[in-house]
C-alpha cells in the first residue's frame, strides 16, 4: 500500500482492544493497559515510534483483525501534546492499513471520570447517595452526627415503640442534630454522602478513584467536553470519517454497597478510608429530587423511609416512582446526552454498562438498563469468559442488549468478548479454541455484530488468533446486518423489581426480600429457558409496548409473578398487542418452526435466514420444516444444498436459507 493512502477497512473483521499505542509498541497486553495497577512501572520505549506502531498494527491486521479500540496515552492523560501526537500517528497508521478505529473513552475504567479530571477542582460533582443510619435504643439527649466526611443530613425520624415514625426538625445542610427527648425505640438518620468506599469506584480492578455523578447533566457534559470533544478536536479532519465510535466501559450510578476488601496489587488514586462503615444507599442528586416532585406531584422527603424498607402498597409505590425517576434522569443525562454529542461529532456510541447479569443489579446501578441502552447506537455488553458450559448464565445479558437494539431500530449489538476469566483466573490458561468459536457463534446468534475482542493476541498461538478473526469475518460476511425476527415480546418486570428493591449492606442474596429474590431468579431462568427452547423473543417493558407494536410484534408474553395488571392489558389493547400468559402461549401447537427437531441446537430467525448452533459435544441431526440451503462459516461462506435434514458437528454452526 502506498504510504499516506487511506486504506479501505475490513468491515467484517473483529476490533482488537489495544488501549494505548505506546503499549502496543512495547508488547503490553490489553489487560495490563486497562488495569492501572497492572501497568508496568518502567517507562515506555518511544524510539522509532511511527515505524514500530505501523509494524505492530500491520502484524495485527495480517492476523485477521479488522480494527482497533484505542485511547490516547496515559502520561498526563488528555493533556499531553506529545501523547496526542503519538495517538494521531497511530490512528493514521491504522487507517492507512485499512483498520477500523474506535476510541476507548477512559484512563482505565469505569468510564466517566476522564482520568479524574471531571472532579478535579469540582468535588461537588462526585457521585453521592442517600444513605440510612439506624440508632437503636437511643439515650436522650441524643446528638446525631453524620458518620461520613462531606455528608449532610437529609431527614431525621424517631420510631415509637408501637411503630409510628415521627419526622424530627432538621436544618437544611446540617451535619448534626440534637434530639432532646422522646420515647423512641430507634432514631433513623438519612444523609447524603459520596459513593466511594464500598462501591465499584474502589472495588474495580483498575484503581480506586472517586467517581462523578452521572445523574447530574452538568457532570456528563463536563466529561464529554473533556473527552469526546477533545478527541474530535485532536483528530485531523481527514481522519475523522474513519473513527467510527466511542466505547464507554462499565459506567454506573455506584449505589452498590459491598464490604471493603483490600487487594494486592492495588492503586489508590484517591485515598480510601478502610475503616469507614458501609451503609445501604440509593443514588441521589438535587436534580433527581426536583424531577421526582415534578413528575409524581408529591415531595419525596416525607416518604424517604420507603426507599429502604416497608412492604405496604404505599411504600412500594414510592419505590416505583423513585426508580422510574432515576431511570429517566440517568438515561437522559448520561446515555442520551452522550449519544447526542456523538451524533454532533459524526461518530456513534457503543460500549457497555456495569453489572448486566441480573435485573436486580440493573435497578441498583442504572434504574433501568434496557431503557438506557436504547440510546446507544450500538448497544453493548461484555462477556469475559469463553466457557461454553457457562454461556447460558449470560443469556439475559445478551437479550437485554439485543432487545434494546430491536426496540430502538438498531441493527448492531456490540460485545467486548474474551477468555479473560480463563486466562487471568482459575488455571490461568486461555480457553480452548473450540470453546471460543462456539461462544462467538452463540453471541452472533443473539445479535452481536461488533466483536471488540479482548483476547491476548500475543499470548495466543497465531493460528488460533487467525482462526478466531476468520470465523468472525465469515459470520459477518454471510449474515450482514439482517434484522432479528422475534415471535413475541417477553414482559421484563422492571417495575416489580423497583417495588421490591430495598438496598442492603453488604449486598447479599440472603438479605434481599423474598419477593425480589423470586422475581430476580424467575426472570433469569425464564430468559435462559426460552432461549434454550428456541423461542424467538425480545424483552419489553411497559413503556416499550408501542414500540413493540411498531416493529410488527403483536404478542406480549407475561410470566409472572402473579397476573398482568389491568393497566398493562389496557395498554396492550390500545396498540393492538395481545397480552398472554407465557404458559398458555407455550401450550399452543400452531407456531411455525424453521427447525422441526434437533438435539442441543439453538437457533435464531433473522431476515432471510436462520442461524443455528450445535451447543453439544456430539453431532446433531436437524430436521428442517422445508428444504433450505446452508453455509457453514467454520468452513467457508459458500452455500450448499438444499437440505431437508442436516448433520451439524459438535459446537459447529450453520446459516440456513429458504
Secondary structure, 3 states (H helix, E strand, C coil): CCCCCCCCCCCCCCEEEEECHHHHHCCCCHHHHHCHHHCCCCCCCCCCHHHHHHHHHHHHHHCCCCEEEECCCCCCCCCCHHHHHHHHHHHHHHHHCCCEEEEECCCCCCCCCHHHCCCCCCHHHECEEEEEEEEECCCCCEEEECCCCCCEEEEEEEEECCCCEEECCCCCCCCEEEECCCCEEEEEEEEEEECCCCCHHHHCCCCECCCECCCCHHHHHHHHHHHHHHHHHHCCHHHHCCEEEEECEEECCCCCCCCCCCCCCCCECCCCCCCCCCCCEEEECHHHHHHHHHHHCCCCHHHHHHHCCCCCHHHHHHHHHHHHHHHHHHHHHHHHHHHHHHHHHCCEECCEECCCCCHHHHHHHHCCHHHHHCCCCCCEEEECCCCHHHHHHHHHHHHHHHHHHHHCCCCCEEEEECCHHHHHCCCCCCCCHHHHHHHHHHHHHCCEEEEEECCCCCCCCHHHHHHHHHHHHHHHHHHCCCCECCCEEEECCHHHHHHHCCCCCCCCHHHCCHHHHHHHHHHHHHHHHHHHCCCCEEEECHHHHHHHHHCCCCEEEECCCCCCCHHHHHHHHHHCCEEEEHHHHHHCCCCCCCEEECCCEEEEEECCEEEEEECCCCCEEEEEEEEEEEECCCCCCCEEEEEEEEEECCCCEEEEEC
